[in-house]
């Protein structure tokens, strides 16, 4: 009987351990589930429609704030057009062309615009379209032909442009991303028009779909907003008009229904999905990818990036609307629980019992109510001991440069001041109010003198440092002349 009791006890203990591990794995250290976020935000959504993968990232620092299946591979559909926009801005930054550069549409471009399955807007052969008009066409109505026209301005060869896209993805740390078409639409859907005349596209995956992860695309979105924030100028409006005042003028309403629309419900949308602060970025949908959204929002100094991949099912086209409660719920969770906070001001600060001079103020995203410690590093940077980690290794941790303040003079002055005050207390009758007032006055004057001396010492040190820097530059110039 005793053995039976012992055996049953072991079985019960084993079950408790297994269940405990299961609960811990499911709760992921107390992280709420997607449906928990839906309840927290008072939205209505079916669990069967929830994203296959989702992520919430801080837009200022790239910190991972929340995620669910964020490393699951997925087809982002038209959201991949953002990579074309990134390469377009990068080419302009390198002086290859500019926003006023005009791209003359070819008969091929007009034919692509006429393909019903991938047609998003009108493009007319022989008409010149400025880059500044093609960008909003690609972003808002998700024009496939406008995206191809931008891509060809960066690189006329469709095959080598795809290599540029994949190279950039790897450079930005998108390790689980493979791009086989520039627009999110399969190469075969272009009916033989994907490449310009004379470009050999036989090496392309004709029926393949792009693959990425929520983590990878959050990483990309962080770099896009950081390097080219002007993209938000096009994605923040509920309605845009392109080619104004020309026969080619067209007006488009965004598919990102989370963008505030002055309290009005978007056309054909039966609910109001407005979310304060949303100003981008892109939506995308496809038979294999279902409904996806890459959204960003800013309130005060806090910017968030939320991505939901694989909402609903392609057979139910209301998935176009169902993705918004999920992305809004993530943003709501972020704004409710985190803040972008200044942790130390520029200038002299005491950190780890050392007095240092910070080159810049240091700020980081933190859980509300928390103030993490600062750390002095050997490379003369101050970093934050934050429990929140970066979404990707290509995102650098928050840090600023510092210089140590010479404590020799400070400590010596403190010691001398203490000795003087001790002697004064021994020899002077501080009970006399007149004597006490005189002592206090002279003490204030004395401390002011000490303060001025310290400023002078620091000023001299800076002048010496600047002089050494000028001498070093002069010597380098001399070496260059000799060469």
Secondary structure, DSSP 4 states (H G I P E B T S, - for coil): -HHHHHHHHHHHHHHHHHHHHHHHHHHTTTPPPHHHHHHHTT----GGGS-SEEEEEETTT-BEEEEESTTS-B--GGGGHHHHHHHHHHHHHTTS--TT-EEEPPHHHHHHHT-GGG--S---TT-EEEHHHHHHHHHTS--HHHHHHHHHHH-S-HHHHHHHHHHHHHHTT-TT-B-S-SSSS-GGGGTT-SSPTT---TTS-SS---BB-HHHHHHHHHHHHHH-GGGHHHHS-SEEEESTTSTT-EEEE-S-TTS--TTPPPTT-SS----TTEEEEEEEEETTTEEEEEEEEEETTEEEEEEEEEES-TTSTTHHHHHHHHHHHHHHHHHHHEEEEEEE-SEEEEETTEEEEESS-EEEEEETT--PPEEE-TTSEEEE--SS-BSSTTSPPPEEEEEEPPHHHHHHHHHHHHHHHHHHHHHS-TTSHHHHHHHHHHHHHHHHHHHHHHHHHHHHHHHHHHHHHHHHHHHHHHHHHH-
